[in-house]
Amino acid sequence: TNNRGDASGEMGDNLPAVDLGTGRSATAILSGGWMHMCALLDDKSLKCWGNNDKGQLGLGDTNNRGDASGEMGDNLPAVDLGTGRSATAIFAMGGSTCALLDDKSLKCWGMNFAGQLGLGDTNHRGDASDEMGDNLPAVDLGIGRTATAISAQQQHVCALLDDKSLKCWGLNDSGQLGLGDAYNRGDASGEMGDNLPAVDLGTGRTATAIAAGDHHTCALLDDKSLKCWGYNGYGELGLGD
């Protein structure tokens, strides 16, 4: 648990590479959570390490990884995403992690205080045995709907769907879900899937890219305009107030 880079002689050749396992290398990395990291590896597996107080590492317990010898490399298990499943993209929000899978489904695990896992309850996932793999449900985005892009931050998630609509769920204390109220979504049954409204971006408008902030969300639209909503205490919505 020694810091690195805060003293001379700790960087460059003196800074060891992260041990991801024998012969393994990273193809993508994620650092958006509270003190945890994830890497997509060249064999299409997913490994996470660091803080694990809510199961955000997806290993079926709450033990931190990487803070003691013998926990990394081949000793660090890959996240079980389900039989035959692999991740194509990864995202973090506070104490949670989400992965877009090769079958275009979306799975999230870790902290779930506000329903940010999109599973219709507030139970954490990945912090106990038998909660990952085939036992971890995919997020219900609606009949026939899949996600093409995801953005997550703190305790809410937004997904661009294959029909070009935008859906958001989780914490909504500042209207960051864009649904015209301050009620959380995904923390109770019957709130996801076809029951979760798409964000109204304007007549005929769709989103081409999304970025979630701590308590706000921005979308780049098909007409190249930019719209932001949610918390605006520092003017981060860019609306002059």
Salt bridges, closest charged atoms under 4 A:
ASP42 OD2 - ARG24 NH2 2.87
ASP43 OD2 - ARG24 NE 3.55
ASP53 OD2 - LYS54 NZ 3.38
ASP61 OD2 - ARG65 NH2 2.88
ASP102 OD2 - ARG85 NH2 2.84
ASP103 OD2 - ARG85 NE 3.56
ASP121 OD2 - ARG125 NH2 2.84
ASP162 OD2 - ARG145 NH2 2.79
ASP163 OD2 - ARG145 NE 3.56
ASP173 OD1 - HIS215 ND1 3.22
ASP181 OD2 - ARG185 NH2 2.83
ASP222 OD2 - ARG205 NH2 2.80
ASP223 OD2 - ARG205 NE 3.56
